[in-house]
Amino acid sequence: MTIELFFRLLGSLALLIYGMKTMSDALQKLAGPSLRHILARMTGNRFSGMLTGTMVTCAVQSSSATTKGKQAMRLSCQ
């Protein structure tokens, strides 16, 4: 493993952690008392919590995949 690869991996990991922190902070600011109440009701038992988590994960992964696809198409057209 070369030093360049090591720093690329380290930089990628840092960007991932920074993005997760930024998204977490934004969601916490967005989540007022009413949204927190809704989330508490949606995750009241294990089944609804699992279903809610699955839906949110699919939405986030889908948007990430869409964004990456758009970026790839834009770069290939240049």
N, CA, C, O and CB atoms as a CASP TS submission, in Angstrom:
PFRMAT TS
TARGET T0000
AUTHOR 0000-0000-0000
METHOD Language model
MODEL 1
PARENT N/A
ATOM      1  N   MET     1       0.859  -1.174   0.000  1.00  0.00           N
ATOM      2  CA  MET     1       0.000   0.000   0.000  1.00  0.00           C
ATOM      3  C   MET     1       0.900   1.231   0.000  1.00  0.00           C
ATOM      4  O   MET     1       1.733   1.407   0.890  1.00  0.00           O
ATOM      5  CB  MET     1      -0.975   0.001   1.232  1.00  0.00           C
ATOM      6  N   THR     2       0.723   2.068  -0.999  1.00  0.00           N
ATOM      7  CA  THR     2       1.554   3.259  -1.093  1.00  0.00           C
ATOM      8  C   THR     2       1.027   4.338  -0.162  1.00  0.00           C
ATOM      9  O   THR     2      -0.108   4.276   0.309  1.00  0.00           O
ATOM     10  CB  THR     2       1.606   3.775  -2.537  1.00  0.00           C
ATOM     11  N   ILE     3       1.861   5.313   0.090  1.00  0.00           N
ATOM     12  CA  ILE     3       1.492   6.411   0.982  1.00  0.00           C
ATOM     13  C   ILE     3       0.370   7.261   0.370  1.00  0.00           C
ATOM     14  O   ILE     3      -0.472   7.799   1.089  1.00  0.00           O
ATOM     15  CB  ILE     3       2.723   7.290   1.285  1.00  0.00           C
ATOM     16  N   GLU     4       0.368   7.376  -0.965  1.00  0.00           N
ATOM     17  CA  GLU     4      -0.680   8.146  -1.643  1.00  0.00           C
ATOM     18  C   GLU     4      -2.047   7.484  -1.436  1.00  0.00           C
ATOM     19  O   GLU     4      -3.032   8.163  -1.149  1.00  0.00           O
ATOM     20  CB  GLU     4      -0.368   8.275  -3.157  1.00  0.00           C
ATOM     21  N   LEU     5      -2.099   6.175  -1.581  1.00  0.00           N
ATOM     22  CA  LEU     5      -3.341   5.446  -1.375  1.00  0.00           C
ATOM     23  C   LEU     5      -3.813   5.588   0.071  1.00  0.00           C
ATOM     24  O   LEU     5      -5.003   5.762   0.334  1.00  0.00           O
ATOM     25  CB  LEU     5      -3.160   3.965  -1.736  1.00  0.00           C
ATOM     26  N   PHE     6      -2.874   5.514   0.988  1.00  0.00           N
ATOM     27  CA  PHE     6      -3.207   5.669   2.401  1.00  0.00           C
ATOM     28  C   PHE     6      -3.857   7.028   2.669  1.00  0.00           C
ATOM     29  O   PHE     6      -4.870   7.107   3.363  1.00  0.00           O
ATOM     30  CB  PHE     6      -1.948   5.506   3.264  1.00  0.00           C
ATOM     31  N   PHE     7      -3.274   8.095   2.119  1.00  0.00           N
ATOM     32  CA  PHE     7      -3.829   9.430   2.344  1.00  0.00           C
ATOM     33  C   PHE     7      -5.164   9.616   1.624  1.00  0.00           C
ATOM     34  O   PHE     7      -6.031  10.339   2.113  1.00  0.00           O
ATOM     35  CB  PHE     7      -2.839  10.496   1.882  1.00  0.00           C
ATOM     36  N   ARG     8      -5.337   8.982   0.486  1.00  0.00           N
ATOM     37  CA  ARG     8      -6.640   9.047  -0.193  1.00  0.00           C
ATOM     38  C   ARG     8      -7.719   8.372   0.645  1.00  0.00           C
ATOM     39  O   ARG     8      -8.820   8.901   0.797  1.00  0.00           O
ATOM     40  CB  ARG     8      -6.562   8.384  -1.586  1.00  0.00           C
ATOM     41  N   LEU     9      -7.397   7.202   1.187  1.00  0.00           N
ATOM     42  CA  LEU     9      -8.354   6.505   2.050  1.00  0.00           C
ATOM     43  C   LEU     9      -8.654   7.312   3.305  1.00  0.00           C
ATOM     44  O   LEU     9      -9.807   7.398   3.729  1.00  0.00           O
ATOM     45  CB  LEU     9      -7.819   5.124   2.433  1.00  0.00           C
ATOM     46  N   LEU    10      -7.634   7.897   3.895  1.00  0.00           N
ATOM     47  CA  LEU    10      -7.804   8.708   5.089  1.00  0.00           C
ATOM     48  C   LEU    10      -8.666   9.938   4.793  1.00  0.00           C
ATOM     49  O   LEU    10      -9.553  10.283   5.575  1.00  0.00           O
ATOM     50  CB  LEU    10      -6.438   9.133   5.641  1.00  0.00           C
ATOM     51  N   GLY    11      -8.406  10.589   3.675  1.00  0.00           N
ATOM     52  CA  GLY    11      -9.208  11.749   3.271  1.00  0.00           C
ATOM     53  C   GLY    11     -10.648  11.377   2.986  1.00  0.00           C
ATOM     54  O   GLY    11     -11.565  12.109   3.360  1.00  0.00           O
ATOM     55  N   SER    12     -10.856  10.248   2.330  1.00  0.00           N
ATOM     56  CA  SER    12     -12.217   9.784   2.042  1.00  0.00           C
ATOM     57  C   SER    12     -12.979   9.487   3.322  1.00  0.00           C
ATOM     58  O   SER    12     -14.153   9.836   3.449  1.00  0.00           O
ATOM     59  CB  SER    12     -12.182   8.539   1.157  1.00  0.00           C
ATOM     60  N   LEU    13     -12.316   8.849   4.261  1.00  0.00           N
ATOM     61  CA  LEU    13     -12.942   8.558   5.541  1.00  0.00           C
ATOM     62  C   LEU    13     -13.280   9.843   6.289  1.00  0.00           C
ATOM     63  O   LEU    13     -14.345   9.948   6.898  1.00  0.00           O
ATOM     64  CB  LEU    13     -12.030   7.676   6.390  1.00  0.00           C
ATOM     65  N   ALA    14     -12.377  10.817   6.245  1.00  0.00           N
ATOM     66  CA  ALA    14     -12.633  12.102   6.906  1.00  0.00           C
ATOM     67  C   ALA    14     -13.831  12.802   6.283  1.00  0.00           C
ATOM     68  O   ALA    14     -14.659  13.362   7.002  1.00  0.00           O
ATOM     69  CB  ALA    14     -11.395  13.008   6.827  1.00  0.00           C
ATOM     70  N   LEU    15     -13.935  12.780   4.954  1.00  0.00           N
ATOM     71  CA  LEU    15     -15.085  13.398   4.288  1.00  0.00           C
ATOM     72  C   LEU    15     -16.393  12.684   4.633  1.00  0.00           C
ATOM     73  O   LEU    15     -17.425  13.330   4.815  1.00  0.00           O
ATOM     74  CB  LEU    15     -14.878  13.395   2.774  1.00  0.00           C
ATOM     75  N   LEU    16     -16.348  11.370   4.721  1.00  0.00           N
ATOM     76  CA  LEU    16     -17.533  10.603   5.087  1.00  0.00           C
ATOM     77  C   LEU    16     -17.994  10.974   6.493  1.00  0.00           C
ATOM     78  O   LEU    16     -19.180  11.219   6.716  1.00  0.00           O
ATOM     79  CB  LEU    16     -17.250   9.094   4.997  1.00  0.00           C
ATOM     80  N   ILE    17     -17.071  11.016   7.427  1.00  0.00           N
ATOM     81  CA  ILE    17     -17.428  11.353   8.803  1.00  0.00           C
ATOM     82  C   ILE    17     -17.932  12.790   8.890  1.00  0.00           C
ATOM     83  O   ILE    17     -18.900  13.064   9.600  1.00  0.00           O
ATOM     84  CB  ILE    17     -16.222  11.153   9.737  1.00  0.00           C
ATOM     85  N   TYR    18     -17.287  13.706   8.177  1.00  0.00           N
ATOM     86  CA  TYR    18     -17.741  15.102   8.167  1.00  0.00           C
ATOM     87  C   TYR    18     -19.154  15.212   7.589  1.00  0.00           C
ATOM     88  O   TYR    18     -19.988  15.935   8.133  1.00  0.00           O
ATOM     89  CB  TYR    18     -16.766  15.979   7.354  1.00  0.00           C
ATOM     90  N   GLY    19     -19.426  14.509   6.502  1.00  0.00           N
ATOM     91  CA  GLY    19     -20.757  14.531   5.899  1.00  0.00           C
ATOM     92  C   GLY    19     -21.818  13.966   6.823  1.00  0.00           C
ATOM     93  O   GLY    19     -22.924  14.499   6.899  1.00  0.00           O
ATOM     94  N   MET    20     -21.491  12.894   7.525  1.00  0.00           N
ATOM     95  CA  MET    20     -22.442  12.313   8.471  1.00  0.00           C
ATOM     96  C   MET    20     -22.718  13.278   9.612  1.00  0.00           C
ATOM     97  O   MET    20     -23.862  13.410  10.046  1.00  0.00           O
ATOM     98  CB  MET    20     -21.916  10.981   9.020  1.00  0.00           C
ATOM     99  N   LYS    21     -21.690  13.952  10.102  1.00  0.00           N
ATOM    100  CA  LYS    21     -21.854  14.918  11.189  1.00  0.00           C
ATOM    101  C   LYS    21     -22.696  16.102  10.728  1.00  0.00           C
ATOM    102  O   LYS    21     -23.580  16.559  11.453  1.00  0.00           O
ATOM    103  CB  LYS    21     -20.482  15.403  11.695  1.00  0.00           C
ATOM    104  N   THR    22     -22.422  16.599   9.526  1.00  0.00           N
ATOM    105  CA  THR    22     -23.182  17.721   8.986  1.00  0.00           C
ATOM    106  C   THR    22     -24.652  17.352   8.810  1.00  0.00           C
ATOM    107  O   THR    22     -25.539  18.134   9.152  1.00  0.00           O
ATOM    108  CB  THR    22     -22.587  18.174   7.648  1.00  0.00           C
ATOM    109  N   MET    23     -24.906  16.165   8.278  1.00  0.00           N
ATOM    110  CA  MET    23     -26.286  15.716   8.087  1.00  0.00           C
ATOM    111  C   MET    23     -26.980  15.543   9.432  1.00  0.00           C
ATOM    112  O   MET    23     -28.150  15.902   9.572  1.00  0.00           O
ATOM    113  CB  MET    23     -26.324  14.394   7.294  1.00  0.00           C
ATOM    114  N   SER    24     -26.292  15.011  10.404  1.00  0.00           N
ATOM    115  CA  SER    24     -26.862  14.830  11.735  1.00  0.00           C
ATOM    116  C   SER    24     -27.216  16.169  12.361  1.00  0.00           C
ATOM    117  O   SER    24     -28.296  16.321  12.932  1.00  0.00           O
ATOM    118  CB  SER    24     -25.891  14.071  12.634  1.00  0.00           C
ATOM    119  N   ASP    25     -26.311  17.146  12.258  1.00  0.00           N
ATOM    120  CA  ASP    25     -26.581  18.472  12.816  1.00  0.00           C
ATOM    121  C   ASP    25     -27.774  19.136  12.137  1.00  0.00           C
ATOM    122  O   ASP    25     -28.610  19.746  12.803  1.00  0.00           O
ATOM    123  CB  ASP    25     -25.348  19.361  12.684  1.00  0.00           C
ATOM    124  N   ALA    26     -27.853  19.020  10.815  1.00  0.00           N
ATOM    125  CA  ALA    26     -28.966  19.623  10.079  1.00  0.00           C
ATOM    126  C   ALA    26     -30.291  18.969  10.454  1.00  0.00           C
ATOM    127  O   ALA    26     -31.301  19.655  10.611  1.00  0.00           O
ATOM    128  CB  ALA    26     -28.733  19.507   8.567  1.00  0.00           C
ATOM    129  N   LEU    27     -30.293  17.660  10.597  1.00  0.00           N
ATOM    130  CA  LEU    27     -31.529  16.972  10.980  1.00  0.00           C
ATOM    131  C   LEU    27     -31.950  17.341  12.399  1.00  0.00           C
ATOM    132  O   LEU    27     -33.144  17.449  12.679  1.00  0.00           O
ATOM    133  CB  LEU    27     -31.352  15.453  10.866  1.00  0.00           C
ATOM    134  N   GLN    28     -30.992  17.535  13.288  1.00  0.00           N
ATOM    135  CA  GLN    28     -31.333  17.929  14.647  1.00  0.00           C
ATOM    136  C   GLN    28     -31.918  19.336  14.686  1.00  0.00           C
ATOM    137  O   GLN    28     -32.831  19.608  15.466  1.00  0.00           O
ATOM    138  CB  GLN    28     -30.106  17.846  15.543  1.00  0.00           C
ATOM    139  N   LYS    29     -31.395  20.235  13.846  1.00  0.00           N
ATOM    140  CA  LYS    29     -31.954  21.584  13.780  1.00  0.00           C
ATOM    141  C   LYS    29     -33.353  21.554  13.172  1.00  0.00           C
ATOM    142  O   LYS    29     -34.245  22.282  13.607  1.00  0.00           O
ATOM    143  CB  LYS    29     -31.037  22.512  12.962  1.00  0.00           C
ATOM    144  N   LEU    30     -33.533  20.710  12.169  1.00  0.00           N
ATOM    145  CA  LEU    30     -34.819  20.591  11.494  1.00  0.00           C
ATOM    146  C   LEU    30     -35.871  19.968  12.401  1.00  0.00           C
ATOM    147  O   LEU    30     -37.047  20.327  12.342  1.00  0.00           O
ATOM    148  CB  LEU    30     -34.673  19.767  10.226  1.00  0.00           C
ATOM    149  N   ALA    31     -35.446  19.051  13.224  1.00  0.00           N
ATOM    150  CA  ALA    31     -36.376  18.301  14.069  1.00  0.00           C
ATOM    151  C   ALA    31     -36.814  19.152  15.248  1.00  0.00           C
ATOM    152  O   ALA    31     -36.144  19.204  16.280  1.00  0.00           O
ATOM    153  CB  ALA    31     -35.732  16.991  14.565  1.00  0.00           C
ATOM    154  N   GLY    32     -37.924  19.802  15.084  1.00  0.00           N
ATOM    155  CA  GLY    32     -38.515  20.537  16.189  1.00  0.00           C
ATOM    156  C   GLY    32     -39.269  19.574  17.088  1.00  0.00           C
ATOM    157  O   GLY    32     -39.208  18.360  16.894  1.00  0.00           O
ATOM    158  N   PRO    33     -39.974  20.108  18.065  1.00  0.00           N
ATOM    159  CA  PRO    33     -40.721  19.241  18.986  1.00  0.00           C
ATOM    160  C   PRO    33     -41.766  18.368  18.295  1.00  0.00           C
ATOM    161  O   PRO    33     -41.975  17.222  18.692  1.00  0.00           O
ATOM    162  CB  PRO    33     -41.398  20.081  20.029  1.00  0.00           C
ATOM    163  N   SER    34     -42.419  18.900  17.268  1.00  0.00           N
ATOM    164  CA  SER    34     -43.464  18.106  16.603  1.00  0.00           C
ATOM    165  C   SER    34     -42.856  16.916  15.845  1.00  0.00           C
ATOM    166  O   SER    34     -43.402  15.813  15.875  1.00  0.00           O
ATOM    167  CB  SER    34     -44.277  18.995  15.628  1.00  0.00           C
ATOM    168  N   LEU    35     -41.719  17.146  15.164  1.00  0.00           N
ATOM    169  CA  LEU    35     -41.082  16.047  14.438  1.00  0.00           C
ATOM    170  C   LEU    35     -40.529  15.005  15.402  1.00  0.00           C
ATOM    171  O   LEU    35     -40.592  13.807  15.127  1.00  0.00           O
ATOM    172  CB  LEU    35     -39.961  16.578  13.536  1.00  0.00           C
ATOM    173  N   ARG    36     -39.999  15.448  16.509  1.00  0.00           N
ATOM    174  CA  ARG    36     -39.509  14.499  17.507  1.00  0.00           C
ATOM    175  C   ARG    36     -40.649  13.661  18.068  1.00  0.00           C
ATOM    176  O   ARG    36     -40.478  12.470  18.329  1.00  0.00           O
ATOM    177  CB  ARG    36     -38.791  15.236  18.641  1.00  0.00           C
ATOM    178  N   HIS    37     -41.812  14.281  18.256  1.00  0.00           N
ATOM    179  CA  HIS    37     -42.979  13.538  18.737  1.00  0.00           C
ATOM    180  C   HIS    37     -43.409  12.492  17.700  1.00  0.00           C
ATOM    181  O   HIS    37     -43.727  11.356  18.051  1.00  0.00           O
ATOM    182  CB  HIS    37     -44.153  14.508  19.046  1.00  0.00           C
ATOM    183  N   ILE    38     -43.414  12.881  16.433  1.00  0.00           N
ATOM    184  CA  ILE    38     -43.785  11.950  15.358  1.00  0.00           C
ATOM    185  C   ILE    38     -42.809  10.776  15.303  1.00  0.00           C
ATOM    186  O   ILE    38     -43.220   9.622  15.187  1.00  0.00           O
ATOM    187  CB  ILE    38     -43.818  12.681  13.993  1.00  0.00           C
ATOM    188  N   LEU    39     -41.511  11.081  15.388  1.00  0.00           N
ATOM    189  CA  LEU    39     -40.510  10.009  15.358  1.00  0.00           C
ATOM    190  C   LEU    39     -40.642   9.092  16.567  1.00  0.00           C
ATOM    191  O   LEU    39     -40.451   7.881  16.452  1.00  0.00           O
ATOM    192  CB  LEU    39     -39.099  10.600  15.304  1.00  0.00           C
ATOM    193  N   ALA    40     -40.964   9.657  17.720  1.00  0.00           N
ATOM    194  CA  ALA    40     -41.147   8.835  18.916  1.00  0.00           C
ATOM    195  C   ALA    40     -42.324   7.876  18.730  1.00  0.00           C
ATOM    196  O   ALA    40     -42.263   6.725  19.163  1.00  0.00           O
ATOM    197  CB  ALA    40     -41.372   9.726  20.158  1.00  0.00           C
ATOM    198  N   ARG    41     -43.392   8.348  18.090  1.00  0.00           N
ATOM    199  CA  ARG    41     -44.539   7.472  17.845  1.00  0.00           C
ATOM    200  C   ARG    41     -44.229   6.425  16.786  1.00  0.00           C
ATOM    201  O   ARG    41     -44.683   5.285  16.887  1.00  0.00           O
ATOM    202  CB  ARG    41     -45.751   8.294  17.421  1.00  0.00           C
ATOM    203  N   MET    42     -43.451   6.807  15.760  1.00  0.00           N
ATOM    204  CA  MET    42     -43.134   5.867  14.679  1.00  0.00           C
ATOM    205  C   MET    42     -42.169   4.782  15.130  1.00  0.00           C
ATOM    206  O   MET    42     -42.118   3.709  14.528  1.00  0.00           O
ATOM    207  CB  MET    42     -42.544   6.612  13.492  1.00  0.00           C
ATOM    208  N   THR    43     -41.416   5.043  16.166  1.00  0.00           N
ATOM    209  CA  THR    43     -40.443   4.065  16.644  1.00  0.00           C
ATOM    210  C   THR    43     -40.825   3.541  18.024  1.00  0.00           C
ATOM    211  O   THR    43     -39.961   3.147  18.808  1.00  0.00           O
ATOM    212  CB  THR    43     -39.044   4.682  16.683  1.00  0.00           C
ATOM    213  N   GLY    44     -42.111   3.541  18.311  1.00  0.00           N
ATOM    214  CA  GLY    44     -42.600   3.128  19.631  1.00  0.00           C
ATOM    215  C   GLY    44     -42.371   1.660  19.941  1.00  0.00           C
ATOM    216  O   GLY    44     -42.084   1.312  21.086  1.00  0.00           O
ATOM    217  N   ASN    45     -42.489   0.800  18.956  1.00  0.00           N
ATOM    218  CA  ASN    45     -42.191  -0.618  19.199  1.00  0.00           C
ATOM    219  C   ASN    45     -41.141  -1.102  18.202  1.00  0.00           C
ATOM    220  O   ASN    45     -40.771  -0.370  17.284  1.00  0.00           O
ATOM    221  CB  ASN    45     -43.482  -1.484  19.093  1.00  0.00           C
ATOM    222  N   ARG    46     -40.679  -2.291  18.374  1.00  0.00           N
ATOM    223  CA  ARG    46     -39.561  -2.784  17.562  1.00  0.00           C
ATOM    224  C   ARG    46     -39.910  -2.899  16.083  1.00  0.00           C
ATOM    225  O   ARG    46     -39.100  -2.544  15.227  1.00  0.00           O
ATOM    226  CB  ARG    46     -39.108  -4.131  18.075  1.00  0.00           C
ATOM    227  N   PHE    47     -41.097  -3.387  15.776  1.00  0.00           N
ATOM    228  CA  PHE    47     -41.467  -3.582  14.377  1.00  0.00           C
ATOM    229  C   PHE    47     -41.578  -2.246  13.649  1.00  0.00           C
ATOM    230  O   PHE    47     -41.010  -2.081  12.570  1.00  0.00           O
ATOM    231  CB  PHE    47     -42.789  -4.351  14.276  1.00  0.00           C
ATOM    232  N   SER    48     -42.306  -1.291  14.229  1.00  0.00           N
ATOM    233  CA  SER    48     -42.451   0.008  13.561  1.00  0.00           C
ATOM    234  C   SER    48     -41.117   0.746  13.514  1.00  0.00           C
ATOM    235  O   SER    48     -40.854   1.483  12.563  1.00  0.00           O
ATOM    236  CB  SER    48     -43.508   0.869  14.280  1.00  0.00           C
ATOM    237  N   GLY    49     -40.275   0.561  14.520  1.00  0.00           N
ATOM    238  CA  GLY    49     -38.942   1.161  14.495  1.00  0.00           C
ATOM    239  C   GLY    49     -38.095   0.603  13.373  1.00  0.00           C
ATOM    240  O   GLY    49     -37.383   1.342  12.693  1.00  0.00           O
ATOM    241  N   MET    50     -38.174  -0.722  13.178  1.00  0.00           N
ATOM    242  CA  MET    50     -37.421  -1.361  12.100  1.00  0.00           C
ATOM    243  C   MET    50     -37.939  -0.897  10.742  1.00  0.00           C
ATOM    244  O   MET    50     -37.152  -0.617   9.838  1.00  0.00           O
ATOM    245  CB  MET    50     -37.511  -2.895  12.211  1.00  0.00           C
ATOM    246  N   LEU    51     -39.250  -0.816  10.600  1.00  0.00           N
ATOM    247  CA  LEU    51     -39.848  -0.370   9.347  1.00  0.00           C
ATOM    248  C   LEU    51     -39.482   1.080   9.043  1.00  0.00           C
ATOM    249  O   LEU    51     -39.143   1.413   7.907  1.00  0.00           O
ATOM    250  CB  LEU    51     -41.367  -0.528   9.400  1.00  0.00           C
ATOM    251  N   THR    52     -39.549   1.934  10.048  1.00  0.00           N
ATOM    252  CA  THR    52     -39.179   3.340   9.875  1.00  0.00           C
ATOM    253  C   THR    52     -37.710   3.464   9.487  1.00  0.00           C
ATOM    254  O   THR    52     -37.375   4.213   8.570  1.00  0.00           O
ATOM    255  CB  THR    52     -39.458   4.136  11.164  1.00  0.00           C
ATOM    256  N   GLY    53     -36.842   2.745  10.167  1.00  0.00           N
ATOM    257  CA  GLY    53     -35.412   2.777   9.849  1.00  0.00           C
ATOM    258  C   GLY    53     -35.127   2.289   8.445  1.00  0.00           C
ATOM    259  O   GLY    53     -34.276   2.846   7.752  1.00  0.00           O
ATOM    260  N   THR    54     -35.829   1.258   8.022  1.00  0.00           N
ATOM    261  CA  THR    54     -35.640   0.732   6.668  1.00  0.00           C
ATOM    262  C   THR    54     -36.065   1.751   5.623  1.00  0.00           C
ATOM    263  O   THR    54     -35.371   1.951   4.626  1.00  0.00           O
ATOM    264  CB  THR    54     -36.428  -0.568   6.483  1.00  0.00           C
ATOM    265  N   MET    55     -37.203   2.394   5.849  1.00  0.00           N
ATOM    266  CA  MET    55     -37.691   3.397   4.890  1.00  0.00           C
ATOM    267  C   MET    55     -36.743   4.593   4.805  1.00  0.00           C
ATOM    268  O   MET    55     -36.457   5.078   3.710  1.00  0.00           O
ATOM    269  CB  MET    55     -39.100   3.873   5.286  1.00  0.00           C
ATOM    270  N   VAL    56     -36.264   5.064   5.932  1.00  0.00           N
ATOM    271  CA  VAL    56     -35.350   6.206   5.929  1.00  0.00           C
ATOM    272  C   VAL    56     -34.036   5.828   5.253  1.00  0.00           C
ATOM    273  O   VAL    56     -33.486   6.611   4.478  1.00  0.00           O
ATOM    274  CB  VAL    56     -35.091   6.702   7.367  1.00  0.00           C
ATOM    275  N   THR    57     -33.538   4.639   5.544  1.00  0.00           N
ATOM    276  CA  THR    57     -32.297   4.180   4.921  1.00  0.00           C
ATOM    277  C   THR    57     -32.456   4.075   3.409  1.00  0.00           C
ATOM    278  O   THR    57     -31.562   4.478   2.666  1.00  0.00           O
ATOM    279  CB  THR    57     -31.872   2.827   5.502  1.00  0.00           C
ATOM    280  N   CYS    58     -33.569   3.545   2.952  1.00  0.00           N
ATOM    281  CA  CYS    58     -33.809   3.444   1.503  1.00  0.00           C
ATOM    282  C   CYS    58     -33.867   4.828   0.863  1.00  0.00           C
ATOM    283  O   CYS    58     -33.329   5.029  -0.225  1.00  0.00           O
ATOM    284  CB  CYS    58     -35.120   2.679   1.222  1.00  0.00           C
ATOM    285  N   ALA    59     -34.506   5.770   1.521  1.00  0.00           N
ATOM    286  CA  ALA    59     -34.610   7.122   0.975  1.00  0.00           C
ATOM    287  C   ALA    59     -33.244   7.779   0.886  1.00  0.00           C
ATOM    288  O   ALA    59     -32.924   8.401  -0.127  1.00  0.00           O
ATOM    289  CB  ALA    59     -35.546   7.976   1.828  1.00  0.00           C
ATOM    290  N   VAL    60     -32.440   7.653   1.921  1.00  0.00           N
ATOM    291  CA  VAL    60     -31.118   8.278   1.918  1.00  0.00           C
ATOM    292  C   VAL    60     -30.211   7.608   0.897  1.00  0.00           C
ATOM    293  O   VAL    60     -29.501   8.296   0.163  1.00  0.00           O
ATOM    294  CB  VAL    60     -30.484   8.210   3.315  1.00  0.00           C
ATOM    295  N   GLN    61     -30.217   6.292   0.833  1.00  0.00           N
ATOM    296  CA  GLN    61     -29.368   5.582  -0.122  1.00  0.00           C
ATOM    297  C   GLN    61     -29.812   5.862  -1.552  1.00  0.00           C
ATOM    298  O   GLN    61     -28.983   5.990  -2.452  1.00  0.00           O
ATOM    299  CB  GLN    61     -29.393   4.071   0.155  1.00  0.00           C
ATOM    300  N   SER    62     -31.123   5.957  -1.757  1.00  0.00           N
ATOM    301  CA  SER    62     -31.632   6.219  -3.095  1.00  0.00           C
ATOM    302  C   SER    62     -31.194   7.600  -3.569  1.00  0.00           C
ATOM    303  O   SER    62     -30.787   7.761  -4.720  1.00  0.00           O
ATOM    304  CB  SER    62     -33.162   6.104  -3.123  1.00  0.00           C
ATOM    305  N   SER    63     -31.275   8.599  -2.687  1.00  0.00           N
ATOM    306  CA  SER    63     -30.880   9.940  -3.095  1.00  0.00           C
ATOM    307  C   SER    63     -29.383  10.003  -3.342  1.00  0.00           C
ATOM    308  O   SER    63     -28.935  10.710  -4.244  1.00  0.00           O
ATOM    309  CB  SER    63     -31.286  10.967  -2.037  1.00  0.00           C
ATOM    310  N   SER    64     -28.612   9.283  -2.565  1.00  0.00           N
ATOM    311  CA  SER    64     -27.161   9.257  -2.774  1.00  0.00           C
ATOM    312  C   SER    64     -26.835   8.603  -4.105  1.00  0.00           C
ATOM    313  O   SER    64     -25.981   9.090  -4.846  1.00  0.00           O
ATOM    314  CB  SER    64     -26.453   8.511  -1.625  1.00  0.00           C
ATOM    315  N   ALA    65     -27.496   7.522  -4.407  1.00  0.00           N
ATOM    316  CA  ALA    65     -27.255   6.828  -5.673  1.00  0.00           C
ATOM    317  C   ALA    65     -27.672   7.705  -6.856  1.00  0.00           C
ATOM    318  O   ALA    65     -26.986   7.736  -7.877  1.00  0.00           O
ATOM    319  CB  ALA    65     -28.018   5.485  -5.707  1.00  0.00           C
ATOM    320  N   THR    66     -28.782   8.409  -6.722  1.00  0.00           N
ATOM    321  CA  THR    66     -29.246   9.294  -7.788  1.00  0.00           C
ATOM    322  C   THR    66     -28.252  10.418  -8.031  1.00  0.00           C
ATOM    323  O   THR    66     -27.935  10.749  -9.173  1.00  0.00           O
ATOM    324  CB  THR    66     -30.621   9.871  -7.447  1.00  0.00           C
ATOM    325  N   THR    67     -27.767  10.999  -6.947  1.00  0.00           N
ATOM    326  CA  THR    67     -26.796  12.085  -7.064  1.00  0.00           C
ATOM    327  C   THR    67     -25.517  11.603  -7.733  1.00  0.00           C
ATOM    328  O   THR    67     -24.984  12.281  -8.611  1.00  0.00           O
ATOM    329  CB  THR    67     -26.479  12.671  -5.685  1.00  0.00           C
ATOM    330  N   LYS    68     -25.023  10.445  -7.329  1.00  0.00           N
ATOM    331  CA  LYS    68     -23.804   9.907  -7.933  1.00  0.00           C
ATOM    332  C   LYS    68     -24.023   9.587  -9.408  1.00  0.00           C
ATOM    333  O   LYS    68     -23.131   9.795 -10.231  1.00  0.00           O
ATOM    334  CB  LYS    68     -23.343   8.649  -7.183  1.00  0.00           C
ATOM    335  N   GLY    69     -25.205   9.082  -9.739  1.00  0.00           N
ATOM    336  CA  GLY    69     -25.509   8.792 -11.138  1.00  0.00           C
ATOM    337  C   GLY    69     -25.526  10.047 -11.986  1.00  0.00           C
ATOM    338  O   GLY    69     -25.015  10.050 -13.106  1.00  0.00           O
ATOM    339  N   LYS    70     -26.113  11.119 -11.457  1.00  0.00           N
ATOM    340  CA  LYS    70     -26.147  12.390 -12.183  1.00  0.00           C
ATOM    341  C   LYS    70     -24.737  12.930 -12.384  1.00  0.00           C
ATOM    342  O   LYS    70     -24.402  13.418 -13.463  1.00  0.00           O
ATOM    343  CB  LYS    70     -27.007  13.421 -11.432  1.00  0.00           C
ATOM    344  N   GLN    71     -23.915  12.841 -11.348  1.00  0.00           N
ATOM    345  CA  GLN    71     -22.548  13.312 -11.453  1.00  0.00           C
ATOM    346  C   GLN    71     -21.773  12.513 -12.503  1.00  0.00           C
ATOM    347  O   GLN    71     -21.006  13.079 -13.282  1.00  0.00           O
ATOM    348  CB  GLN    71     -21.852  13.223 -10.096  1.00  0.00           C
ATOM    349  N   ALA    72     -21.976  11.222 -12.517  1.00  0.00           N
ATOM    350  CA  ALA    72     -21.266  10.370 -13.475  1.00  0.00           C
ATOM    351  C   ALA    72     -21.701  10.696 -14.902  1.00  0.00           C
ATOM    352  O   ALA    72     -20.866  10.743 -15.805  1.00  0.00           O
ATOM    353  CB  ALA    72     -21.517   8.876 -13.167  1.00  0.00           C
ATOM    354  N   MET    73     -23.000  10.921 -15.117  1.00  0.00           N
ATOM    355  CA  MET    73     -23.481  11.241 -16.450  1.00  0.00           C
ATOM    356  C   MET    73     -22.954  12.620 -16.895  1.00  0.00           C
ATOM    357  O   MET    73     -22.579  12.809 -18.052  1.00  0.00           O
ATOM    358  CB  MET    73     -25.027  11.212 -16.481  1.00  0.00           C
ATOM    359  N   ARG    74     -22.935  13.561 -15.963  1.00  0.00           N
ATOM    360  CA  ARG    74     -22.457  14.899 -16.304  1.00  0.00           C
ATOM    361  C   ARG    74     -20.974  14.837 -16.679  1.00  0.00           C
ATOM    362  O   ARG    74     -20.555  15.472 -17.647  1.00  0.00           O
ATOM    363  CB  ARG    74     -22.681  15.882 -15.121  1.00  0.00           C
ATOM    364  N   LEU    75     -20.187  14.085 -15.929  1.00  0.00           N
ATOM    365  CA  LEU    75     -18.765  13.996 -16.216  1.00  0.00           C
ATOM    366  C   LEU    75     -18.496  13.256 -17.525  1.00  0.00           C
ATOM    367  O   LEU    75     -17.542  13.570 -18.237  1.00  0.00           O
ATOM    368  CB  LEU    75     -18.048  13.305 -15.071  1.00  0.00           C
ATOM    369  N   SER    76     -19.337  12.278 -17.837  1.00  0.00           N
ATOM    370  CA  SER    76     -19.113  11.532 -19.082  1.00  0.00           C
ATOM    371  C   SER    76     -19.486  12.346 -20.318  1.00  0.00           C
ATOM    372  O   SER    76     -19.002  12.066 -21.415  1.00  0.00           O
ATOM    373  CB  SER    76     -19.911  10.235 -19.066  1.00  0.00           C
ATOM    374  N   CYS    77     -20.336  13.343 -20.147  1.00  0.00           N
ATOM    375  CA  CYS    77     -20.747  14.179 -21.286  1.00  0.00           C
ATOM    376  C   CYS    77     -19.776  15.301 -21.582  1.00  0.00           C
ATOM    377  O   CYS    77     -19.880  15.948 -22.624  1.00  0.00           O
ATOM    378  CB  CYS    77     -22.106  14.762 -21.032  1.00  0.00           C
ATOM    379  N   GLN    78     -18.844  15.541 -20.696  1.00  0.00           N
ATOM    380  CA  GLN    78     -17.900  16.658 -20.907  1.00  0.00           C
ATOM    381  C   GLN    78     -16.769  16.264 -21.805  1.00  0.00           C
ATOM    382  O   GLN    78     -15.890  17.080 -22.085  1.00  0.00           O
ATOM    383  CB  GLN    78     -17.343  17.149 -19.589  1.00  0.00           C
TER
END
